[in-house]
Amino acid sequence: MAHNLLTEPLIRFETSDGLERGSLPEVYAALMADRVESFPALRAHQEPAWHMFLAQLGAIACHREGISEPPADAGAWQKIICRLTRE
């Protein structure tokens, strides 16, 4: 069974409102809104790699799109991440 990080709410994250699940674009939107407090499924040794993955993918997607400010909404994140795989 294949999963799609761009459309399925597979990533758990903690906010001040409690535990939430979201797709990768929804996680980026929550990060941009400064709502994410933690990723409870991560072990301590996984946190640096997860941070680097999110930072690098976000920076590459924004750079490739030619935008200087990261998008605030999940729909825009989904579009710019998707465009990384289409040439």
QUIVEN-V594686 format. One record per helix or strand of 3 or more residues. SS is the DSSP state (hx for helix, st for strand). FROM is the first residue (numbers start at 0). LEN is the number of residues. If there is no record, write none. Layout:
ss = (SS	SS)
from = (FROM	FROM)
len = (LEN	LEN)
This chain:
ss = (st	st	hx	hx	hx)
from = (10	17	23	43	73)
len = (5	5	9	22	12)
